[in-house]
Amino acid sequence: MPRRSRAAGDRRRRPQRQKDVLHGHRGQDFRCVGCRLDVSLVAPGTAHRNHCPNCLVSLHLDRRVPGDRGSGCRGRMEPLSLTTRPDGEWLLIHRCLTCDELSANRVAGDDNALALMRLALRPMVVVTSAFGSRAGGSR
């Protein structure tokens, strides 16, 4: 059967049917920029999930207060190291690959324990050389 001519402009097109697929951003999760895992914003141990529990990569979203989402950078933040608070709580130290800003983020209860231990046991030489190469310092 031949196709209809598009020259017949007086015919009205039918509206497209509703699609059941969600293509946009869903309010309760995000996709990791590191490993492409769909991550739920609800996390045990923290009120503002901002890093992937699998690879610990984050986005530079917050400016001053956790959850404010006031940063204009939106760069990828790689985990550098771990530190602890006086009460024993672990914090991830992230560095933005776009603007070199450092931030500390609380470790969530569902974070990958192996990734956390690898980060904790990483020699400090690797961390300091990362700063030296980015800052242009002499060694």
Secondary structure, 3 states (H helix, E strand, C coil): CCCCCCCCCCCCCCCCCCCCCCCCCCCCEEECCCCCCEEECCECCECCCCECCCCCCEECCCCCCCCCCCCCCCCEEEEEEEEECCCCCEEEEEEECCCCCEEEEECCCCCCHHHHHHHHHCCHHHHHHHHHHHHCCCC
